[in-house]
Amino acid sequence: MRDELAREGLRIQAAELIWRPTVLFPITDKTAAEKAITFIEKLENLDDVSKVWVNFDISDDILSTL
């Protein structure tokens, strides 16, 4: 895709592959959401980890209370 866009004369600033889940797991409990967010933050803080993808979905209502 990047090469095709460049051939069309568009300037590409960044391009990368991402992992997108096909099935999302909804988290509807505030306590479980807090645990999941804390776990992801701990993973992201590890020196050997460069990116973290998840397959859970936390509603905006719950996220706004965290």
C-alpha positions as CSV (number, residue, x, y, z in Angstrom):
1,M,0.0,0.0,0.0
2,R,2.8,2.4,0.9
3,D,4.5,1.8,-2.4
4,E,1.3,2.4,-4.4
5,L,0.6,5.6,-2.6
6,A,4.2,6.8,-3.2
7,R,3.8,6.0,-6.9
8,E,0.7,8.2,-6.9
9,G,2.9,11.1,-5.6
10,L,1.8,11.1,-2.0
11,R,4.3,11.7,0.7
12,I,4.3,8.9,3.3
13,Q,5.2,10.0,6.8
14,A,4.9,6.6,8.5
15,A,3.8,3.1,7.7
16,E,3.6,0.0,9.8
17,L,1.7,-3.3,10.3
18,I,-0.6,-3.6,13.2
19,W,-2.3,-6.6,14.8
20,R,-6.1,-6.0,14.9
21,P,-8.2,-8.5,16.8
22,T,-11.0,-10.2,15.0
23,V,-12.9,-10.9,18.2
24,L,-13.2,-8.4,21.0
25,F,-13.8,-9.3,24.6
26,P,-16.0,-6.8,26.3
27,I,-15.0,-5.7,29.9
28,T,-18.1,-4.4,31.7
29,D,-16.8,-4.5,35.3
30,K,-14.9,-1.5,36.6
31,T,-12.6,-3.7,38.8
32,A,-11.7,-5.9,35.8
33,A,-11.1,-2.8,33.7
34,E,-8.7,-1.4,36.3
35,K,-6.8,-4.7,36.4
36,A,-6.6,-4.9,32.6
37,I,-5.4,-1.3,32.3
38,T,-2.8,-1.8,35.1
39,F,-1.6,-4.9,33.4
40,I,-1.2,-3.2,30.0
41,E,0.7,-0.3,31.6
42,K,3.1,-2.7,33.3
43,L,3.7,-4.5,30.0
44,E,4.3,-1.2,28.2
45,N,6.9,-0.2,30.9
46,L,9.1,-3.2,30.2
47,D,12.3,-2.4,28.3
48,D,11.9,-5.4,26.0
49,V,8.3,-4.5,25.0
50,S,7.9,-2.1,22.1
51,K,4.1,-2.4,21.4
52,V,1.1,-4.0,23.1
53,W,-2.1,-5.0,21.3
54,V,-5.2,-6.1,23.2
55,N,-8.4,-7.8,22.3
56,F,-10.6,-6.3,25.0
57,D,-13.0,-3.5,24.8
58,I,-13.8,-1.2,27.7
59,S,-16.9,1.0,27.4
60,D,-16.4,4.8,27.4
61,D,-18.5,5.0,30.5
62,I,-16.2,2.8,32.5
63,L,-13.0,4.5,31.0
64,S,-14.3,7.9,32.1
65,T,-14.4,6.7,35.7
66,L,-10.9,5.3,35.8
